[in-house]
Amino acid sequence: MSLACYEIIGRDGEWRVSHDGKADNAYETIEAAFGAAVAAASLALRQGHAVSVTAPNRSTATGAANVEYCGT
């Protein structure tokens, strides 16, 4: 099976989980977006996929300086 990548992107008040080129739902906090990403990753694991979840640290709140783990 393939690698399922979930990346937390955004800024305060509008965090999103990017997966397969989509980031549909907005979350108020980074923690809420992270929880949603982990739930999705858990389902992907059950389906046999390898998973990667990444989130920016507080000093890179926009996610601009994140290291790309998926697809690079």
C-alpha positions as CSV (number, residue, x, y, z in Angstrom):
1,M,0.0,0.0,0.0
2,S,1.0,3.6,-0.3
3,L,2.0,6.4,2.1
4,A,-0.8,8.5,3.4
5,C,0.5,12.0,4.3
6,Y,-1.3,14.5,6.5
7,E,0.1,18.0,6.9
8,I,-1.2,20.7,9.3
9,I,-1.2,24.0,7.5
10,G,-2.6,27.5,8.3
11,R,-2.5,30.1,11.0
12,D,-4.4,31.0,14.2
13,G,-8.1,30.6,13.8
14,E,-7.9,28.7,10.5
15,W,-5.9,25.5,10.6
16,R,-6.4,22.8,7.9
17,V,-5.3,19.2,7.3
18,S,-3.8,18.8,3.8
19,H,-4.1,15.3,2.3
20,D,-4.1,14.3,-1.3
21,G,-4.0,18.0,-2.4
22,K,-7.1,18.9,-0.5
23,A,-7.5,20.9,2.7
24,D,-11.3,21.2,3.0
25,N,-12.1,21.6,6.7
26,A,-11.0,24.5,8.8
27,Y,-10.2,24.2,12.6
28,E,-10.0,26.9,15.2
29,T,-6.8,25.5,16.8
30,I,-3.8,23.6,15.6
31,E,-4.6,21.0,18.3
32,A,-8.0,20.4,16.7
33,A,-6.5,20.0,13.3
34,F,-3.9,17.7,14.7
35,G,-6.6,15.5,16.3
36,A,-8.4,15.3,13.0
37,A,-5.2,14.3,11.2
38,V,-4.4,11.6,13.7
39,A,-7.9,10.2,13.4
40,A,-7.6,10.1,9.6
41,A,-4.1,8.6,9.9
42,S,-5.5,5.9,12.2
43,L,-8.0,4.8,9.6
44,A,-5.3,4.8,6.9
45,L,-3.2,2.5,9.2
46,R,-6.1,0.1,9.5
47,Q,-6.4,0.0,5.8
48,G,-2.7,-1.0,5.5
49,H,-1.1,2.3,4.5
50,A,2.0,3.8,6.0
51,V,1.3,7.2,7.4
52,S,3.0,10.5,8.1
53,V,1.5,13.4,10.1
54,T,3.4,16.7,10.2
55,A,2.7,20.0,12.0
56,P,4.5,23.3,12.2
57,N,6.1,24.3,15.5
58,R,5.0,27.6,17.1
59,S,7.8,29.6,15.6
60,T,6.7,28.6,12.0
61,A,3.0,29.1,12.6
62,T,2.3,29.5,8.9
63,G,3.9,26.2,8.1
64,A,6.1,27.9,5.5
65,A,9.4,26.5,6.9
66,N,8.1,23.0,7.4
67,V,10.3,20.1,6.2
68,E,8.6,18.2,3.4
69,Y,8.5,14.5,4.4
70,C,5.9,13.2,1.9
71,G,6.6,13.2,-1.7
72,T,10.2,14.5,-1.4
